[in-house]
Amino acid sequence: MKRTTPLRRKSPLRANGKPMKRSAMRRGRPKKRAGHDPKMLAACKGQTCWLILPGVKCAHRSTVVPCHANWGEFGKGMGLKAADKFTVPGCANCHRELDQGKRFAKEEKREFWTTAYSAWSRYREMNTMAQSAPEFEDVPV
């Protein structure tokens, strides 16, 4: 289609000879993600790598992050991340190999992750229960 008349601006670039004021950009709250649990993510902080993939040299403890499950049965989907309870602490090298690496087959990656998750979930539950238990004060008799 050929335009016969040129496009014209409806609002002026300048008002009264002065540049128009920009409105302040308001930052909204981040979206709430289903399955988001800060306690589960915080449990991974300061841990060592639990993935321990064969042939991958684990990085320093400071690079450990929560590694989410990459399979549909854990809630992962296109554009969706698995719930935070399905995480395992993993160093940068193991996490990279698990997500993008070509060294292992999908079945092997799944086996490594589920083995690490079964051990980590038991450890995490014991620690969170111990932290949430009420403390009893010594009561004089």
N, C-alpha and C positions, 0 to 999 in steps of 0.2 A: 504494500500500500504506500502510495506517495502522499506526503503531507503537503497540502496546498498553502497553508498558513503557518508561519513559524510559531514555536512554543513561546508562551509568555508567562512570566512569573506573576503569581497572584499576590504574593506577600513581598514587600520590599526588603532588600538586603540591608538598607539603612533607614532608620526612622528619624526624621528631623535632622538629617545630616550626621547623626551619630550611629555607630554600630549598635545593632540590637543586643540586648543583654541575653546571655545564655541562662537558662534555668538550671538550678543546681540538680545534679544527677543524684537521684535517690537510690540508695542500694537497699534492695529488699532482703528479706530473710532467705536463707538457703532452703531449698525444698527438703521436706522430710522424706527420707528414704525408708521404705519398708524394711524392717529387720535391722535398722541401725541401733546399735547398742554400744555407747561409749565405754562401758565397763569391759566389754569383751576386747575392744581395741586397746584399751589401757593395759590389759593383762599381758599383752605382747611386748610392752615397753620394757627395755632393759634385759630381756631374755636372750639366751643364746639361740642359734639357729636350730630348729627342730626338724627341718626338712632333710638335711644331711644326704644329699644326692651323691652316689658313687661317681668318682672322677671329677667332681666339682669342688674346687677349693673354697671353703667358706670364707666370707669376708669378715671384717671386723664387727664386733657386737653393736657398734653405733649404727650400722646399716640395716639392722633387723627391723622389719616391718611386718604387719599382719598380711599373710598371703591367703586370699579368699579362694574358695573352691571354684573350679571352672566348669562344673557339670550341672546339667539341668535338674537333677534330682535334689540338689542343694539350693535351688531357687535361682540359679544363674540363667539368664536368657539374653536375647539380643537387646542391648541397651540397659540391661539390669545386672546389678552386682548381687552375688549371693549374700545372705544375711551374715551379720558380723559374728554370729556364734559359730559359723563355719570358717574359722580362720586358724592358721597355724603360724607361729613366728618363724620367719625365714630371712636369711641374709640376702643382700642384693644379688649375689651371684646365683644362689639356688633359686631365688624368686624369678630371675630372668630366664634361667634354664627351664624352669617349670612352665612359664607362660609363653616364651617365644623360642625356646631352644629346640634344636633339631637332633640332639644327641640321643634322646629316648623316644620310644613309641608312646602313643596316647595311653595305652593300657599300662605301660610302665610308670608314666607320670601319675596316673590315677592311683596306682598301687602305692607309690612313694607317699603321695599326699594323704591317702586314707590311713596308712600305717602311722604317719606322723600325727594325724588328727586324733586317732584313737588314744594315743599316749598323751598328747597335749590336752585333750578335753578332760581326761581323768585328773591330770595335774592341776588344771585350771579350776575345776570344780572343787577340789580339795582346798585350794588356796582361797577361793572366793567364799567358801563356807566358813573357813577359819577366820577370815576378816570380818564377816558379817555376824559371827557369833557374839552374843552379849557378854560383856565382861562382868564378872561378879566381884563385888568389893568385899573385902574382909569385914564381916559384921561381928562386932564384939558380942560375946555370949554372956 
